[in-house]
Amino acid sequence: MAILIVEDNPTNGLILRHLVKKIYAGDIIVVEDPVKAIQLCHTQDFSLFLVDHMLPGMSGVQFVRLLRLIPRFIDVPAVMVTADTSPQLRAEALAAGVTEFLTKPVEAISFRNLMTTLVPKELKPEASAA
């Protein structure tokens, strides 16, 4: 399975992809357009979602709300990446189905700690090397 990164800033997308590669042995797909990302979700399975909060055309919260309407993704972890630490956003995001938060700028250690708890063991690099 793959991890889907929904991030409209190409630089941020590359950074997140690089960080994910260090702890994940599967495919990593980066999509800048949230509408295209939702369309992709109808045809492909994902084991984890990293979703930027500020996206063109819809917010990350709206994206996760739409994602949770697809039955096979109801329980798949969705991590919101945002610089906004307001309690209102967090409450709205959690109600929409966001699993966890990463605060921008993303720090490698906090990213790794969070991802190691969310990525299935069989998809970690050390499992694929065995």
MDAnalysis code that builds the backbone (N, CA, C; Angstrom):
import MDAnalysis as mda
import numpy as np

u = mda.Universe.empty(390, n_residues=130, atom_resindex=np.repeat(np.arange(130), 3), trajectory=True)
u.add_TopologyAttr("name", ["N", "CA", "C"] * 130)
u.add_TopologyAttr("resid", np.arange(1, 131))
u.add_TopologyAttr("resname", ["MET", "ALA", "ILE", "LEU", "ILE", "VAL", "GLU", "ASP", "ASN", "PRO", "THR", "ASN", "GLY", "LEU", "ILE", "LEU", "ARG", "HIS", "LEU", "VAL", "LYS", "LYS", "ILE", "TYR", "ALA", "GLY", "ASP", "ILE", "ILE", "VAL", "VAL", "GLU", "ASP", "PRO", "VAL", "LYS", "ALA", "ILE", "GLN", "LEU", "CYS", "HIS", "THR", "GLN", "ASP", "PHE", "SER", "LEU", "PHE", "LEU", "VAL", "ASP", "HIS", "MET", "LEU", "PRO", "GLY", "MET", "SER", "GLY", "VAL", "GLN", "PHE", "VAL", "ARG", "LEU", "LEU", "ARG", "LEU", "ILE", "PRO", "ARG", "PHE", "ILE", "ASP", "VAL", "PRO", "ALA", "VAL", "MET", "VAL", "THR", "ALA", "ASP", "THR", "SER", "PRO", "GLN", "LEU", "ARG", "ALA", "GLU", "ALA", "LEU", "ALA", "ALA", "GLY", "VAL", "THR", "GLU", "PHE", "LEU", "THR", "LYS", "PRO", "VAL", "GLU", "ALA", "ILE", "SER", "PHE", "ARG", "ASN", "LEU", "MET", "THR", "THR", "LEU", "VAL", "PRO", "LYS", "GLU", "LEU", "LYS", "PRO", "GLU", "ALA", "SER", "ALA", "ALA"])
u.atoms.positions = np.array([
    [0.837, -1.192, 0.000],
    [0.000, 0.000, 0.000],
    [0.872, 1.242, 0.000],
    [0.243, 2.351, -0.264],
    [0.965, 3.619, -0.392],
    [0.548, 4.599, 0.696],
    [1.382, 5.605, 0.879],
    [1.040, 6.759, 1.699],
    [0.726, 7.891, 0.733],
    [-0.364, 8.604, 0.989],
    [-0.738, 9.748, 0.165],
    [-0.444, 11.032, 0.924],
    [0.343, 11.902, 0.292],
    [0.638, 13.230, 0.827],
    [-0.136, 14.228, -0.016],
    [-1.006, 15.001, 0.619],
    [-1.778, 16.031, -0.078],
    [-1.205, 17.369, 0.370],
    [-0.399, 17.965, -0.496],
    [0.345, 19.192, -0.162],
    [0.512, 20.009, -1.439],
    [-0.014, 21.221, -1.448],
    [0.029, 22.050, -2.662],
    [1.356, 22.772, -2.862],
    [2.183, 22.862, -1.827],
    [3.490, 23.506, -1.964],
    [4.514, 22.435, -2.354],
    [5.084, 22.522, -3.573],
    [6.007, 21.484, -4.034],
    [7.206, 21.251, -3.111],
    [7.740, 22.311, -2.527],
    [8.881, 22.160, -1.619],
    [8.478, 21.387, -0.372],
    [7.348, 21.752, 0.214],
    [6.864, 21.036, 1.392],
    [6.559, 19.581, 1.055],
    [6.011, 19.352, -0.135],
    [5.733, 17.990, -0.578],
    [7.004, 17.155, -0.666],
    [8.074, 17.752, -1.204],
    [9.357, 17.048, -1.300],
    [9.947, 16.748, 0.081],
    [9.826, 17.700, 0.981],
    [10.345, 17.507, 2.339],
    [9.592, 16.368, 3.031],
    [8.264, 16.400, 2.948],
    [7.468, 15.342, 3.581],
    [7.781, 13.980, 2.961],
    [7.901, 13.942, 1.635],
    [8.235, 12.692, 0.948],
    [9.582, 12.152, 1.435],
    [10.554, 13.035, 1.560],
    [11.884, 12.636, 2.032],
    [11.803, 12.071, 3.450],
    [11.063, 12.724, 4.317],
    [10.919, 12.255, 5.697],
    [10.207, 10.902, 5.747],
    [9.172, 10.740, 4.923],
    [8.432, 9.475, 4.900],
    [9.319, 8.334, 4.415],
    [10.139, 8.598, 3.393],
    [11.018, 7.551, 2.838],
    [11.939, 6.942, 3.889],
    [12.273, 7.714, 4.895],
    [13.180, 7.220, 5.931],
    [12.531, 6.180, 6.834],
    [11.199, 6.166, 6.892],
    [10.530, 5.248, 7.820],
    [9.498, 4.359, 7.137],
    [9.383, 4.431, 5.815],
    [8.329, 3.699, 5.119],
    [8.889, 3.028, 3.870],
    [8.604, 1.739, 3.712],
    [9.159, 0.979, 2.591],
    [8.230, 0.929, 1.382],
    [7.009, 1.433, 1.512],
    [6.046, 1.355, 0.410],
    [6.113, 2.556, -0.512],
    [5.114, 2.642, -1.394],
    [5.015, 3.763, -2.330],
    [4.571, 5.025, -1.602],
    [5.051, 6.155, -2.091],
    [4.676, 7.465, -1.548],
    [4.195, 8.305, -2.719],
    [2.972, 8.780, -2.619],
    [2.382, 9.580, -3.691],
    [2.108, 10.975, -3.152],
    [2.584, 11.992, -3.877],
    [2.343, 13.381, -3.500],
    [1.407, 13.988, -4.541],
    [0.288, 14.550, -4.076],
    [-0.687, 15.186, -4.952],
    [-0.904, 16.610, -4.456],
    [-0.820, 17.570, -5.370],
    [-0.978, 18.978, -4.991],
    [-2.440, 19.416, -4.953],
    [-3.282, 18.809, -5.761],
    [-4.694, 19.188, -5.896],
    [-5.569, 18.254, -5.059],
    [-6.285, 18.779, -4.052],
    [-7.086, 17.909, -3.194],
    [-8.227, 17.204, -3.933],
    [-8.764, 17.813, -4.972],
    [-9.832, 17.166, -5.747],
    [-9.265, 15.939, -6.460],
    [-8.088, 16.080, -7.061],
    [-7.432, 14.933, -7.710],
    [-7.077, 13.869, -6.675],
    [-6.703, 14.290, -5.488],
    [-6.361, 13.338, -4.431],
    [-7.588, 12.516, -4.025],
    [-8.735, 13.163, -3.884],
    [-9.967, 12.431, -3.546],
    [-10.323, 11.467, -4.674],
    [-10.192, 11.897, -5.926],
    [-10.453, 11.010, -7.063],
    [-9.536, 9.790, -7.003],
    [-8.278, 10.001, -6.677],
    [-7.321, 8.911, -6.562],
    [-7.719, 7.935, -5.456],
    [-8.298, 8.455, -4.399],
    [-8.719, 7.615, -3.277],
    [-9.837, 6.639, -3.665],
    [-10.556, 6.941, -4.721],
    [-11.616, 6.040, -5.180],
    [-11.057, 4.861, -5.965],
    [-9.798, 4.938, -6.381],
    [-9.224, 3.878, -7.211],
    [-8.012, 3.198, -6.592],
    [-7.503, 3.727, -5.498],
    [-6.284, 3.175, -4.911],
    [-6.417, 3.091, -3.396],
    [-5.736, 2.113, -2.808],
    [-5.718, 1.973, -1.357],
    [-4.504, 2.695, -0.783],
    [-4.685, 3.274, 0.396],
    [-3.605, 3.953, 1.099],
    [-3.585, 3.490, 2.543],
    [-2.389, 3.460, 3.120],
    [-2.251, 3.038, 4.515],
    [-2.162, 4.226, 5.468],
    [-1.965, 5.438, 4.905],
    [-1.810, 6.633, 5.734],
    [-1.952, 7.866, 4.851],
    [-2.475, 8.931, 5.439],
    [-2.617, 10.207, 4.725],
    [-1.906, 11.305, 5.506],
    [-1.142, 12.125, 4.792],
    [-0.572, 13.357, 5.339],
    [-1.229, 14.489, 4.566],
    [-1.960, 15.349, 5.254],
    [-2.788, 16.350, 4.587],
    [-2.459, 17.741, 5.114],
    [-2.093, 18.628, 4.203],
    [-1.869, 20.021, 4.556],
    [-3.206, 20.650, 4.934],
    [-3.179, 21.599, 5.829],
    [-4.427, 22.275, 6.225],
    [-4.896, 23.263, 5.156],
    [-3.981, 24.051, 4.611],
    [-4.342, 25.086, 3.643],
    [-4.113, 24.558, 2.222],
    [-5.188, 24.165, 1.566],
    [-5.123, 23.608, 0.214],
    [-5.944, 24.467, -0.737],
    [-5.649, 24.428, -2.035],
    [-6.451, 25.202, -2.990],
    [-7.819, 24.547, -3.201],
    [-8.868, 25.337, -3.047],
    [-10.215, 24.833, -3.323],
    [-10.931, 24.218, -2.148],
    [-10.191, 23.740, -1.167],
    [-10.796, 23.194, 0.047],
    [-9.730, 23.135, 1.133],
    [-10.178, 23.073, 2.362],
    [-9.229, 22.967, 3.471],
    [-8.873, 21.494, 3.699],
    [-7.835, 21.274, 4.464],
    [-7.488, 19.915, 4.837],
    [-8.595, 19.244, 5.626],
    [-9.312, 20.015, 6.431],
    [-10.447, 19.479, 7.191],
    [-11.529, 18.997, 6.228],
    [-11.837, 19.794, 5.216],
    [-12.835, 19.381, 4.220],
    [-12.371, 18.123, 3.483],
    [-11.079, 18.055, 3.162],
    [-10.542, 16.876, 2.488],
    [-10.760, 15.635, 3.346],
    [-10.407, 15.709, 4.622],
    [-10.544, 14.551, 5.507],
    [-12.015, 14.178, 5.665],
    [-12.880, 15.159, 5.735],
    [-14.327, 14.880, 5.810],
    [-14.777, 14.057, 4.597],
    [-14.328, 14.460, 3.408],
    [-14.664, 13.715, 2.185],
    [-14.014, 12.328, 2.201],
    [-12.792, 12.256, 2.650],
    [-12.076, 10.998, 2.730],
    [-12.827, 9.990, 3.598],
    [-13.347, 10.438, 4.714],
    [-14.040, 9.558, 5.663],
    [-15.385, 9.048, 5.110],
    [-15.854, 9.629, 4.016],
    [-17.069, 9.121, 3.361],
    [-16.794, 7.868, 2.528],
    [-15.524, 7.587, 2.269],
    [-15.130, 6.393, 1.523],
    [-14.937, 5.284, 2.555],
    [-15.809, 4.264, 2.543],
    [-15.816, 3.271, 3.633],
    [-14.468, 2.655, 3.986],
    [-13.603, 2.357, 3.015],
    [-12.341, 1.687, 3.356],
    [-11.337, 2.618, 4.028],
    [-11.630, 3.911, 4.052],
    [-10.717, 4.864, 4.688],
    [-11.235, 5.426, 6.011],
    [-12.285, 4.852, 6.535],
    [-12.858, 5.360, 7.786],
    [-11.845, 5.318, 8.925],
    [-11.054, 4.245, 8.987],
    [-10.117, 4.078, 10.102],
    [-8.651, 4.250, 9.726],
    [-8.363, 4.656, 8.498],
    [-6.975, 4.848, 8.071],
    [-6.464, 6.164, 8.659],
    [-5.284, 6.163, 9.278],
    [-4.782, 7.390, 9.897],
    [-4.646, 8.551, 8.901],
    [-5.101, 9.724, 9.345],
    [-4.978, 10.959, 8.566],
    [-4.322, 12.004, 9.463],
    [-3.131, 12.426, 9.062],
    [-2.357, 13.388, 9.846],
    [-2.453, 14.751, 9.175],
    [-2.889, 15.760, 9.924],
    [-2.959, 17.112, 9.392],
    [-1.655, 17.842, 9.681],
    [-1.104, 18.456, 8.633],
    [0.131, 19.228, 8.741],
    [-0.245, 20.703, 8.662],
    [0.041, 21.451, 9.715],
    [-0.402, 22.839, 9.767],
    [0.455, 23.676, 10.711],
    [0.512, 24.964, 10.433],
    [1.159, 25.910, 11.345],
    [0.152, 26.454, 12.350],
    [-1.133, 26.224, 12.094],
    [-2.212, 26.718, 12.945],
    [-2.377, 25.783, 14.143],
    [-2.118, 26.283, 15.328],
    [-2.236, 25.463, 16.538],
    [-3.470, 25.834, 17.367],
    [-4.408, 26.530, 16.748],
    [-5.576, 26.980, 17.504],
    [-6.450, 25.807, 17.950],
    [-6.994, 25.904, 19.146],
    [-7.884, 24.847, 19.640],
    [-9.116, 24.662, 18.747],
    [-9.596, 25.749, 18.134],
    [-10.770, 25.648, 17.257],
    [-10.483, 24.751, 16.057],
    [-9.333, 24.968, 15.412],
    [-8.980, 24.129, 14.268],
    [-8.828, 22.684, 14.702],
    [-8.153, 22.460, 15.799],
    [-7.933, 21.083, 16.265],
    [-9.258, 20.392, 16.552],
    [-10.172, 21.087, 17.190],
    [-11.481, 20.490, 17.491],
    [-12.238, 20.165, 16.203],
    [-12.235, 21.104, 15.261],
    [-12.912, 20.889, 13.976],
    [-12.272, 19.729, 13.216],
    [-10.945, 19.676, 13.198],
    [-10.224, 18.626, 12.474],
    [-10.480, 17.254, 13.103],
    [-10.427, 17.171, 14.409],
    [-10.693, 15.899, 15.079],
    [-12.118, 15.425, 14.810],
    [-13.073, 16.354, 14.823],
    [-14.468, 16.001, 14.531],
    [-14.628, 15.500, 13.098],
    [-13.780, 15.987, 12.183],
    [-13.835, 15.571, 10.778],
    [-13.165, 14.221, 10.553],
    [-12.343, 13.783, 11.513],
    [-11.687, 12.491, 11.369],
    [-10.183, 12.523, 11.317],
    [-9.577, 13.678, 11.586],
    [-8.120, 13.756, 11.634],
    [-7.636, 12.938, 12.838],
    [-6.583, 12.146, 12.622],
    [-6.056, 11.263, 13.652],
    [-5.028, 11.955, 14.535],
    [-4.101, 12.683, 13.886],
    [-2.997, 13.338, 14.584],
    [-2.640, 14.633, 13.871],
    [-1.773, 15.425, 14.500],
    [-1.324, 16.693, 13.931],
    [0.197, 16.756, 13.904],
    [0.725, 17.372, 12.856],
    [2.135, 17.747, 12.780],
    [2.174, 19.255, 12.606],
    [2.963, 19.923, 13.434],
    [3.046, 21.371, 13.372],
    [4.188, 21.785, 12.452],
    [3.880, 22.738, 11.547],
    [4.916, 23.307, 10.675],
    [5.677, 24.367, 11.453],
    [6.954, 24.497, 11.238],
    [7.776, 23.643, 10.386],
    [7.930, 22.262, 11.028],
    [7.847, 21.235, 10.195],
    [7.912, 19.858, 10.672],
    [9.347, 19.533, 11.084],
    [9.499, 19.053, 12.309],
    [10.809, 18.642, 12.816],
    [10.981, 17.151, 12.578],
    [12.142, 16.744, 12.104],
    [12.396, 15.354, 11.726],
    [12.151, 14.378, 12.879],
    [12.559, 14.725, 14.080],
    [12.415, 13.792, 15.206],
    [10.951, 13.606, 15.577],
    [10.191, 14.692, 15.671],
    [8.771, 14.560, 16.010],
    [8.023, 13.835, 14.889],
    [8.428, 14.083, 13.641],
    [7.820, 13.391, 12.507],
    [8.068, 11.889, 12.618],
    [9.309, 11.524, 12.848],
    [9.668, 10.103, 12.946],
    [8.933, 9.426, 14.103],
    [8.873, 10.078, 15.253],
    [8.182, 9.507, 16.407],
    [6.709, 9.260, 16.108],
    [6.060, 10.218, 15.501],
    [4.647, 10.061, 15.178],
    [4.442, 8.972, 14.124],
    [5.229, 9.013, 13.063],
    [5.042, 8.055, 11.973],
    [5.323, 6.619, 12.396],
    [6.285, 6.425, 13.280],
    [6.574, 5.051, 13.695],
    [5.412, 4.442, 14.473],
    [4.573, 5.272, 15.058],
    [3.391, 4.734, 15.743],
    [2.242, 4.483, 14.766],
    [2.250, 5.144, 13.614],
    [1.132, 5.035, 12.677],
    [1.372, 4.086, 11.506],
    [2.632, 3.921, 11.093],
    [2.945, 3.067, 9.943],
    [2.912, 1.610, 10.395],
    [2.153, 0.760, 9.682],
    [2.125, -0.662, 10.045],
    [3.533, -1.265, 10.021],
    [3.828, -2.118, 10.989],
    [5.169, -2.696, 11.150],
    [5.677, -3.359, 9.878],
    [4.791, -4.055, 9.159],
    [5.226, -4.769, 7.953],
    [5.612, -3.836, 6.815],
    [5.316, -2.542, 6.935],
    [5.648, -1.584, 5.889],
    [6.845, -0.707, 6.255],
    [7.486, -0.979, 7.359],
    [8.675, -0.227, 7.744],
    [9.888, -0.819, 7.033],
    [10.884, -0.010, 6.716],
    [12.043, -0.485, 5.957],
    [12.721, -1.722, 6.530],
    [12.843, -1.798, 7.852],
    [13.521, -2.959, 8.440],
    [12.734, -4.247, 8.218],
    [11.401, -4.142, 8.083],
    [10.574, -5.336, 7.816],
    [10.753, -5.792, 6.375],
    [10.915, -4.857, 5.441],
    [11.077, -5.237, 4.034],
    [12.462, -5.791, 3.751],
    [13.435, -5.493, 4.598],
    [14.790, -6.004, 4.401],
    [14.929, -7.446, 4.907],
    [13.996, -7.871, 5.745],
    [14.070, -9.217, 6.350],
    [13.676, -10.290, 5.361],
])
